[in-house]
Amino acid sequence: MASEDGTVTIRGQVFKVGTRYQKLEFIGEGAYGMVCSANDTLYNRQVAIKKISPFEHTTYCQRTVREIKILNAFDHENVIGILDMIQPTSYDDFKEIYIVQELMETDLYKLLKSQTLSTEHICYFVYQILRGLKYVHSANVLHRDLKPSNVLLNANCDLKICDFGLSRVGNSNTGDIYTEYVATRWYRAPEIMLNSRCYDQSIDVWSVGCILAEMLGGRPLFPGKHYIDQLSLIMNVIGTPTEEDLLAIGNEKARNYIAALPKSEKIPWQQMYPKADAVGLDLLEGLLTFDPHRRLTVNAALAHPFFEQYSDPDDEPVSEKPFVHGFNEESMMKEQLRMVLWQEGLIFKRKRKVAEPDQNAMET
């Protein structure tokens, strides 16, 4: 039960969210913190409140800063947004931050565990993923960690992409050099493992292909146990790359490694997914093309005949301007990151003019 100042204890975690948010209930818990559902009494809506306590670990701090900055800049139906940010009135008391977002009922990972999807559902879900990704890429952002658990769903089949903690700003035309990649292996494009630091927006398209295959088959397509196993699984399905494909690998050592592997023939998608729609399998072929330069772009995928009933370029909005990060959080110390997070909360309040909850509950 909430105290008069709105403080609630959920499974040993104290939520200081003020009196605006009522009826908090536990949803889940992860490395970053705990998530609860709540009733937003100001707007009479159900929300999710994520309590984040990132300041013990620099990496968590960096990812939190990155995600909040990106989401505060984004506004799209298929990308999870931030409705409110709750923090104490004093910087000295700033030990955690609360992110309020729209409450989604499940995620694609859980859904695929519980049921087989119809072609109609698969089509609509993948279309929405690509629609959201079109916006993300137009803002010059790479998601870098698309997977079923980062795709949120509601009962009415609305879909939102979440978890931008591993995202990067990058130019789709230049193949920027990035820090070492750490996202989920099963959904990684082959060029990430072969070039490591040089890739572009096509890595997200590969991930969408892996997600589509998982929807069709009910299980992950490339569940590699380690780096070498991951590459082997990919080659065993899509076949050994051609000489032309190998030219897309900038790393000579990696190129020679692939060339020396035993030759594998491509397995026809129809053989792997005999009940699948043929047009959908043609889309899958385009998404899971080895050479990133020949892989479908998001725009080309959205125009694919598989989405004929949904495709509408006039209703697939893009970002008004590229997202500009402005600094490299990976070079910052924890206290600097803490200050950035604090300032981001203040900027959010000014920019969105969101009604403040009772902040007295935040004071200690």
N, C-alpha and C positions, 0 to 999 in steps of 0.2 A: 504494500500500500504506500502511496506517495505521502510525503510529509507536506505540511502547509506551504513550504517553499518550493515544492516540486521535486525534491530529491527522492529517488527511488533506488532500491537495491535489488538487482536482478542476478541471481546465482553468484552472489558474492561481489558483484561489480556495482559500484555506485554510479548512477546516472544523475548528473546535475543539469537538468534540461529546462528548469523553470516550470511554471504552472500551465503554460500554453499546451504542452504535450502531455496527454493523459493515457491511462490504460496501457502502459508499456508491457509488452510480452516478448519473451526470448524467441529469437529466430535462429541464430547461429553464432559461431565463434571461430576466429581464425588467428593467424599470426599477428594481424594488425589490431585486433580488438573484437568487441562484441557488437552484434546487431540485434536490435529489438524493433518490433512494430509498435506503433503508437497512434493515437487519435490526435490530429492537429485541430484543436478547438477553434483556432482563429479562422480557418478555412473549411472546417468540417470535412476533413479528408483523412484517409489512412496513409501513413507514411512509414518509412523505415529510418531508424536513427542508428548510425554507426558511431560507436565510441572508439576513437583512435588514440592510443597512447604511444606515439612513435619515438619519444625522445631518448629511450634507452639504447636504441640501435640506429646508427647513422644511415644504414641502408633503408630502413623503414621510413626514416625521416625524408630521405631523398625521394622515395617513391610517393610518399604522401604529398609532398610539395608538388611533384610533377603532375600527379593526378588532379589535385585540386585546381592548379593553375589551368590545366587543359579543360576540365569540366566547367570551370567558371567562364571560359571563353566560348564554349560550345552551346548551341541551341538547336536541337534536332529531335524529331519524334522517335527515332530509332537509336538514340544515344542517351544513356541515363544522365539526368541532370542533377544539379544541386538546388534544393528548394530553400535551404537555410543552413547557416553555420552558427553554432553556438560556442561561445568561448567566454571566459571570465572577464570582468571589467578591468582587472589589473593584470599586467604582463607578468608580474611576480608570481601570480597564481596559475599561470598558463602551463598546465602539466598534461592536458589532454584537449582534444577538440572533438566536437560532435558534428557530424555531417548528416543532414536531413535530406532524404531522397524519396522519390515516389516508391510506394510499396508494390513490389512485383511478387507474384504468387509462387513462382518456381523458376528453375533454370533448365536449359536444354539438356544438361547432363542428367539431372534427376528425371526429366520427362522420358529420355531414351532408356533409362533403367526400368521404367514402369510400363511402357507401351510401345507398340510399333506404329509408326506414323504413316498416314495415307499420302499418296502422291500430292494431293491438294495441300495438305499441311506442309509437306516438304517444300513445295514450290513457294508457298506464302512466306515461310520462315526464311528460306535462303534469299528470297527477294528483299525482305526487310533487312537482313544482315548486309547485303550489298548496298541497299539504299543508304543505310547508316554509314557504311564504309566509304561510299562516294563523298559524303559530307566530310568525314574525317580526313580523307586523302586530299580533298580540295583545300583543307586548312593546312596542308603541308605536314601532316602528322601521320606517322606509322603506328598502328596499334601494337604490333609485335607479339601479342599473346592471345590471339583469338582461339577459343576452344569452347566446347559446349557449356562449361560451367561459367563462362563469361558472357553468356547469352541469356538474358532474363526474359521471362514470359509471364503473361497474364492469361486468365481463363478465356478471354475474348481473342486470344492469339496475338495481341500486341507484343512486340519484341523490342528489346533495348540492349545495345552493346554496353558492357560495363568493364571496369578494372583497367584503367589507363596508367597504372603505376609503372609499367615497363615501356611505355610509349616513348617515341623519339620524334623530334622535328627533323624532316629530311626532304631533300629534293628528289622527286621521282625520276628526273632525267639524268642525274649525275652519278648516282650510286655512291652516296656519301659513305664515309668511313665512321663506324660507330664503335662504342665500347663492346666488350665481350658480351655475347648474347646469352641470356640466362633463362629464357622462357621455356614453356613446356615442350619437351622433345618431340612428342608424337605428332605435333602439328607444325613442326618447323619445315620450311622449304629447304631443299637440298643445298641451295647456294649458301645458306647460312652456315651449314656444317663444312662446306668446302671452301668458302671464301672468308668465313668467320665474321669479318668486320665490314665487308663491302656488299651492300644490297640495297634494294629500293622497295617501293610500295607493293611490288608483286609478291613479296613474302606473305602479305595478308591475304592475297588472292589464293595462294596455295593453301593457307589455313582454312579458308572457306571451302575449298575442294575437299579437304580432309573431313570437315564437318558434314558436308553433303554426303560423302561416302558413308559416314557413320550413321546418318539418318537412313540411308538406303539399306545398310546391312545390319544395323542394330548394335554394332561394336566398332571400336577404333580400327581404322584401316592399317595404320603403321605403328603398332605398339612396341616400338624398339626398346630394348633393355639398356642400351648404351649407344654411343656415337656410331660405332661400326655397324652394330646390329640395325640401327635406324636406316643407315644408307643401304644396307643389304635388303631390308624389307621393301624399300622404295624401288630399288632396281629389279627386284623379283616380280614386282607388279607392273611397273611402267616400262620395263625392259632396259637393256643397256643403252646409255646415251649414244647417239650417232657422233661421228667426228665433228660435225657442225655444232652439235649440242655441247661437246667438250670445249669448244672455243669460247663458250660463255663463261667457263671457269677461269677466273683470272689467276688463281694460284697454281703455278706450274706443278708443284709437288702433289697437290690434290688432283689435278688433271691426270697426271701420270698414274696415281693410285687407282682412279676410276678406270682408266684404260687397261690396267693390268688385271682387273677383276674378271672372273669367269663370265662369259657372255650369257645374258638372260634374254629370253623372248618375252615380249609384252603379253600379258594376259588380257584378253578382250573383256571390256567392262560388262558386256552382256553375259559373259560366262560367270563373272563374279556376282553379278546382281541380275539373275534371270527374270525376276518379277518387276524390275524397274522400268520406268518409262524410257523409251529409246531417245526421246528428245532431251530428257534429263541426263542421260548418260553421255550425250554429245556435249552438254554443258560441262559435265565432270571431266571429260577429256581435255577441254580447254582450260579448266582451272588447274588441273594437275599435269601441266606440261613442264617438262624438265627445264628447258631453256626459259629463264624469266623474261627474255625479250620477246618470245613467241607466246608466252602465257597470256590468257585473256586479261585485259584491263578490267577494272570495275565497270567502266562505262560500256565496254563491249559485252560484258557478262549480263548487265541489266537489259541490254538490247537483244539478248538471246531469245529465240522462239519459245523456250521453256517458260518464260515469264510474259507471254503474249497477253494474258488477261490482266496483268498488273502494270506492265511497263508503260511509263508516262514521264518522259524527260522533264515536262513542265511541272511535275509533282515530285521531283527528286532534287530537292534544294541542295545548294552548295554553300560553303562558307563565304561570307561577304569579303573576308580578307584572310590571308595566311595567319596562322597562329605564330606569334613571336614570343619565344621564351625569355630572352633577354639576359640570361646568365646560365652558368653551368653548375647545377646543384651538386654534382659529383665532386667538385673541388671545394665544397664548403664544409665547414665544421658544424657539429650539431647545434651549437648555440646560434650560429648564423642561420641555419635552416629553421630553427625555432622562431626567430624573428621574422623570417619570410612568411612562415605560416600565420603568425600573429597578424602581420600586415595584410595578408591575403583575406583573412576574415574581416578586417576593417574595410578593405576595398569592396568585398562582397556586399556588405551592408550599405555602403554608399551607392554602389552601382545599381544594385537591384532594388534598393529602398524597401527591403523586406521588413515587415513589422517585427520589432524586437520582442522576444519572450521575456518573462520576468527574470532579469539578470541577477536579482538578489540571491537567487538560489545558487548562483555560481560562486558567491563569495565565501571565503573560508575565514 
